[in-house]
Amino acid sequence: MSEYAAVQLIGGGVNSPQINIFLFGPFEIQVGDRPMPLGIGGVTKSLLAYLISRAGIPERRERLADIFWPDAPPGGDGGG
């Protein structure tokens, strides 16, 4: 997967596994050498990738809603 850009997170301890997050190409998270099954898809996976790519940058909920749910009514809480 070397042709894809990745974010690498390295744990604080000596025995902590390296975490690789591949954002370009197929979205994938690896812990050590193993892919981590996410159990998510669609908008949720896109939102996670977006937030990882902008780690440390605060985002307002309203902006995220506009990006990922553009057809949702403004100010909606998603509940019923």
N, C-alpha and C positions, 0 to 999 in steps of 0.2 A: 504493500500500500504506500510505498514511498512517493508516488506521484501525487498524493493528496496532502494538503496542508493539515496539520494536526496541532492541537493544543495539548501540551504535556503538563500534567500535575504530578508533582513528586511529594510523597508524604513526608511528614516530619521525622519519622523514626528510621532507624537503620533497616528494619525489616518491613517497612511500608512498601507496598507494591507501587509501581509507576502506573499512572492512569493516562491513557492516550485517548483524545477525543478528536475524531476525524470529522471535519465540518464540510469539506469539499468532496464531491463524489458521494458515495453512499455514506449517510450519517451513521457513525458507529462509535461506541465507547469500548475500550479495551482496558482491562485490569490485568497488569502484567502482560502475558502473551495471549490471554483469552478474551474473546468478545463477550461483552456483558449484554444479555438479552434485556431489552428495555420494556417490552410489553406495551409500548405506546406507538401511535402512528399519527398520520395526518397533521392537524394543526398543533397538537400537543408536542409532537416531535419537532416541528418547525419552531415553535415557541422556545423549547429547550435549547435548540441549536442557536437561535438568536440571542438568548440570554447568555449562553456560554461565550459566544463571540464578542459580547460586550461586557464581559465580567468587570465588575468594579464601577460600571457606569450606571447611575440610578436611572430608572425608567418609570414614568407614571403609568398607572393602570389604564388611564384613558388612552394614552398613546399606543400601548400594546393592544388594546381593544380595537382601535382604529386600524392597526396594521393587520391583525390576525382575524378579526371579526368585523370587516368593514360594513356588512349588511345589518349588524345588530343595532337596535335602537340605542341612541345615546343615553347614558346613565343607567342602562339596564343592569340588574344584578344577576341575571341568568337564572334566577329562581322563578317560581310560579305564583 
